Amino acid sequence: MVIAQAETLLVCLDFDGTLAELNPDPYAVSMHPEAERAIRRLTAIPGTEVALLTGRHLDGLNRVIPADLDVTLVGSHGAEPGPTLNDDDLAYLDDIERQLNDIAVPPAYVEVKPYQRVLHVAPVVDKQAAQDMLDAAAALPARKITLGHNVVEFSAVDITKGTWLAEHKRRFSATVFAGDDDTDETAMAALGPTDLGIKVGSKPSLASRRVADVPAMAAFLTDLADEREAWNAAH
Protein backbone atom coordinates (compact mmCIF):
# COMPACT_ATOMS: atom_id res chain seq x y z
CA MET A 1 0.00 0.00 0.00
CA VAL A 2 1.31 3.45 -0.94
CA ILE A 3 0.77 4.98 2.49
CA ALA A 4 3.28 2.54 4.01
CA GLN A 5 5.95 4.42 2.05
CA ALA A 6 5.28 7.83 3.64
CA GLU A 7 8.44 9.53 4.89
CA THR A 8 6.73 10.11 8.24
CA LEU A 9 3.53 8.31 9.19
CA LEU A 10 0.96 8.81 11.93
CA VAL A 11 -1.21 5.76 12.66
CA CYS A 12 -4.10 7.07 14.74
CA LEU A 13 -6.58 4.53 16.08
CA ASP A 14 -9.81 4.47 18.02
CA PHE A 15 -9.89 1.75 20.69
CA ASP A 16 -13.34 0.28 21.43
CA GLY A 17 -14.80 -1.39 18.35
CA THR A 18 -11.56 -0.85 16.44
CA LEU A 19 -8.77 -2.51 18.43
CA ALA A 20 -10.98 -4.24 21.02
CA GLU A 21 -14.43 -5.78 20.81
CA LEU A 22 -17.32 -3.79 22.26
CA ASN A 23 -18.54 -4.96 25.66
CA PRO A 24 -21.23 -3.64 28.04
CA ASP A 25 -18.52 -3.76 30.73
CA PRO A 26 -15.90 -1.28 29.45
CA TYR A 27 -13.17 -2.86 31.56
CA ALA A 28 -13.81 -6.46 30.50
CA VAL A 29 -11.99 -5.90 27.21
CA SER A 30 -8.47 -6.20 25.87
CA MET A 31 -6.70 -5.22 22.69
CA HIS A 32 -6.83 -7.80 19.91
CA PRO A 33 -3.52 -9.74 20.19
CA GLU A 34 -2.65 -9.39 16.50
CA ALA A 35 -3.36 -5.65 16.63
CA GLU A 36 -1.10 -5.29 19.66
CA ARG A 37 1.74 -7.14 17.92
CA ALA A 38 1.38 -4.98 14.81
CA ILE A 39 1.34 -1.77 16.85
CA ARG A 40 4.53 -2.78 18.64
CA ARG A 41 6.19 -3.39 15.27
CA LEU A 42 4.99 -0.05 13.88
CA THR A 43 6.27 1.93 16.86
CA ALA A 44 9.73 0.44 16.32
CA ILE A 45 9.95 1.76 12.74
CA PRO A 46 11.70 5.16 12.37
CA GLY A 47 9.40 7.98 11.30
CA THR A 48 6.29 6.22 12.60
CA GLU A 49 4.03 7.21 15.49
CA VAL A 50 1.00 5.32 16.77
CA ALA A 51 -1.66 7.23 18.69
CA LEU A 52 -4.73 5.86 20.45
CA LEU A 53 -7.46 8.51 20.14
CA THR A 54 -10.42 7.36 22.18
CA GLY A 55 -13.58 8.51 23.87
CA ARG A 56 -12.40 6.84 27.07
CA HIS A 57 -10.83 9.00 29.72
CA LEU A 58 -7.11 8.31 30.06
CA ASP A 59 -7.40 6.50 33.38
CA GLY A 60 -9.93 4.14 31.82
CA LEU A 61 -7.79 3.61 28.74
CA ASN A 62 -4.73 2.79 30.81
CA ARG A 63 -6.71 0.07 32.60
CA VAL A 64 -7.21 -1.91 29.37
CA ILE A 65 -3.96 -1.51 27.43
CA PRO A 66 -0.48 -2.92 28.14
CA ALA A 67 1.52 -0.57 30.35
CA ASP A 68 4.62 -0.87 28.16
CA LEU A 69 2.93 0.02 24.87
CA ASP A 70 4.92 2.91 23.37
CA VAL A 71 2.06 4.94 21.91
CA THR A 72 0.61 8.42 22.26
CA LEU A 73 -2.53 8.31 24.42
CA VAL A 74 -5.33 10.80 23.83
CA GLY A 75 -8.54 10.50 25.81
CA SER A 76 -12.00 12.05 26.04
CA HIS A 77 -12.31 12.48 22.26
CA GLY A 78 -9.16 14.59 22.10
CA ALA A 79 -9.67 16.66 25.26
CA GLU A 80 -7.16 14.75 27.44
CA PRO A 81 -4.58 15.85 28.22
CA GLY A 82 -6.09 19.29 27.85
CA PRO A 83 -7.24 22.60 29.34
CA THR A 84 -8.14 23.44 32.92
CA LEU A 85 -11.88 23.80 33.44
CA ASN A 86 -13.20 27.00 35.01
CA ASP A 87 -15.99 27.31 37.58
CA ASP A 88 -18.67 27.71 34.91
CA ASP A 89 -17.47 24.54 33.16
CA LEU A 90 -17.54 22.56 36.40
CA ALA A 91 -21.01 23.86 37.29
CA TYR A 92 -22.26 22.88 33.84
CA LEU A 93 -20.94 19.34 34.24
CA ASP A 94 -22.45 19.04 37.72
CA ASP A 95 -25.85 20.13 36.38
CA ILE A 96 -25.70 17.71 33.45
CA GLU A 97 -24.65 14.90 35.78
CA ARG A 98 -27.65 15.57 38.03
CA GLN A 99 -30.07 15.55 35.08
CA LEU A 100 -28.58 12.38 33.62
CA ASN A 101 -28.83 10.61 36.96
CA ASP A 102 -32.52 11.51 37.00
CA ILE A 103 -32.89 9.86 33.57
CA ALA A 104 -30.74 6.77 34.13
CA VAL A 105 -32.62 3.72 35.39
CA PRO A 106 -30.21 0.97 36.50
CA PRO A 107 -28.42 -0.85 35.04
CA ALA A 108 -27.98 2.29 32.92
CA TYR A 109 -25.41 4.57 34.53
CA VAL A 110 -23.69 7.94 34.25
CA GLU A 111 -19.94 7.99 33.68
CA VAL A 112 -17.94 10.90 35.09
CA LYS A 113 -15.01 11.92 32.88
CA PRO A 114 -12.71 14.91 33.37
CA TYR A 115 -14.36 16.97 30.61
CA GLN A 116 -17.59 15.06 29.98
CA ARG A 117 -20.56 13.30 31.51
CA VAL A 118 -21.86 10.24 29.67
CA LEU A 119 -25.09 8.26 29.87
CA HIS A 120 -24.48 4.55 29.16
CA VAL A 121 -27.39 2.23 28.35
CA ALA A 122 -25.55 -0.82 26.94
CA PRO A 123 -26.32 -2.97 30.03
CA VAL A 124 -30.09 -2.37 29.63
CA VAL A 125 -31.82 -5.48 28.26
CA ASP A 126 -35.07 -3.70 27.33
CA LYS A 127 -34.03 -1.95 24.12
CA GLN A 128 -37.06 0.35 24.07
CA ALA A 129 -36.33 1.49 27.62
CA ALA A 130 -32.72 2.08 26.62
CA GLN A 131 -33.76 4.14 23.60
CA ASP A 132 -36.20 6.18 25.71
CA MET A 133 -33.36 7.10 28.06
CA LEU A 134 -31.10 8.05 25.16
CA ASP A 135 -33.85 10.21 23.65
CA ALA A 136 -34.52 11.95 26.96
CA ALA A 137 -30.83 12.69 27.42
CA ALA A 138 -30.41 13.93 23.86
CA ALA A 139 -33.23 16.43 24.43
CA LEU A 140 -31.42 18.16 27.31
CA PRO A 141 -30.01 21.66 26.66
CA ALA A 142 -26.30 21.20 26.06
CA ARG A 143 -23.13 23.01 25.04
CA LYS A 144 -21.88 20.04 23.04
CA ILE A 145 -23.54 16.66 22.72
CA THR A 146 -22.23 13.53 21.01
CA LEU A 147 -24.19 10.37 20.23
CA GLY A 148 -22.37 7.04 20.06
CA HIS A 149 -22.81 3.30 20.64
CA ASN A 150 -25.47 3.19 23.39
CA VAL A 151 -24.23 6.48 24.83
CA VAL A 152 -25.01 10.17 24.94
CA GLU A 153 -22.06 12.34 25.91
CA PHE A 154 -22.07 15.94 27.13
CA SER A 155 -18.84 17.93 27.00
CA ALA A 156 -17.76 21.15 28.67
CA VAL A 157 -15.14 21.79 25.97
CA ASP A 158 -15.45 22.17 22.21
CA ILE A 159 -12.79 19.61 21.35
CA THR A 160 -13.33 16.61 19.08
CA LYS A 161 -11.25 13.82 17.65
CA GLY A 162 -11.18 15.89 14.48
CA THR A 163 -9.79 19.04 16.07
CA TRP A 164 -7.08 17.05 17.84
CA LEU A 165 -6.11 15.10 14.73
CA ALA A 166 -6.10 18.14 12.44
CA GLU A 167 -3.47 19.76 14.66
CA HIS A 168 -1.35 16.71 15.45
CA LYS A 169 -1.14 15.35 11.90
CA ARG A 170 0.57 18.47 10.57
CA ARG A 171 4.00 17.11 11.45
CA PHE A 172 3.56 13.93 9.37
CA SER A 173 3.69 13.24 5.64
CA ALA A 174 0.63 10.99 5.87
CA THR A 175 -1.90 9.75 8.40
CA VAL A 176 -3.92 6.57 8.81
CA PHE A 177 -7.01 6.94 10.97
CA ALA A 178 -9.35 4.08 11.87
CA GLY A 179 -12.56 4.07 13.89
CA ASP A 180 -15.95 2.40 14.11
CA ASP A 181 -18.36 4.94 15.59
CA ASP A 182 -20.13 8.15 14.60
CA THR A 183 -17.81 9.98 17.01
CA ASP A 184 -14.90 9.09 14.70
CA GLU A 185 -16.33 10.97 11.73
CA THR A 186 -14.88 14.32 12.82
CA ALA A 187 -11.44 12.71 12.51
CA MET A 188 -12.32 11.24 9.10
CA ALA A 189 -13.26 14.75 7.98
CA ALA A 190 -9.83 16.05 9.05
CA LEU A 191 -7.96 13.70 6.69
CA GLY A 192 -6.34 15.01 3.52
CA PRO A 193 -5.50 13.59 0.09
CA THR A 194 -2.33 11.83 1.28
CA ASP A 195 -4.14 10.19 4.22
CA LEU A 196 -6.21 7.04 4.65
CA GLY A 197 -9.43 6.70 6.62
CA ILE A 198 -10.66 3.23 7.58
CA LYS A 199 -14.15 2.51 8.90
CA VAL A 200 -14.52 -0.61 11.02
CA GLY A 201 -17.99 -2.07 10.52
CA SER A 202 -20.98 -1.02 8.46
CA LYS A 203 -21.91 2.46 9.69
CA PRO A 204 -21.99 5.29 7.11
CA SER A 205 -18.64 7.05 6.89
CA LEU A 206 -16.41 9.50 5.06
CA ALA A 207 -13.67 6.86 5.15
CA SER A 208 -12.20 5.75 1.84
CA ARG A 209 -11.70 2.19 3.04
CA ARG A 210 -13.73 -0.22 5.15
CA VAL A 211 -12.96 -3.38 7.10
CA ALA A 212 -15.55 -5.72 8.55
CA ASP A 213 -14.56 -6.01 12.19
CA VAL A 214 -11.84 -5.90 14.84
CA PRO A 215 -9.95 -8.98 13.52
CA ALA A 216 -9.95 -7.47 10.02
CA MET A 217 -8.55 -4.23 11.42
CA ALA A 218 -5.82 -6.20 13.17
CA ALA A 219 -4.98 -7.90 9.88
CA PHE A 220 -4.73 -4.51 8.15
CA LEU A 221 -2.29 -3.29 10.80
CA THR A 222 -0.18 -6.41 10.29
CA ASP A 223 -0.07 -5.75 6.54
CA LEU A 224 0.84 -2.12 7.17
CA ALA A 225 3.67 -3.15 9.50
CA ASP A 226 4.94 -5.70 6.94
CA GLU A 227 5.04 -3.16 4.13
CA ARG A 228 6.45 -0.31 6.20
CA GLU A 229 9.23 -2.50 7.59
CA ALA A 230 10.12 -3.60 4.06
CA TRP A 231 10.10 -0.02 2.77
CA ASN A 232 12.20 1.20 5.70
CA ALA A 233 14.75 -1.58 5.17
CA ALA A 234 15.11 -0.59 1.51
CA HIS A 235 15.65 3.08 2.34
Buried (B, 14 or more C-beta within 10 A) or exposed (E): EEBBBBEEBBBBBBBBBBBBBBBEEBEEBBBBEBBBBBBBBBBEBEBBBBBBBBBBBBEBBBEBBEEEBEBEBBBBBBBBEBEEBEEEBEEBBEBBBEBBEEBBBEEBBBBEBBBBBBBBBBEBEEEEEBEBBBEBBEEBEBEBBBBBBBBBBBBBBEBBBBBBBBEBBEEBBBBBBBBBBBBBBBBBBBBEEEBBBBBBBEBEBBBEEBBEBBEEBBBBBBEBBBBBBEBBEEE
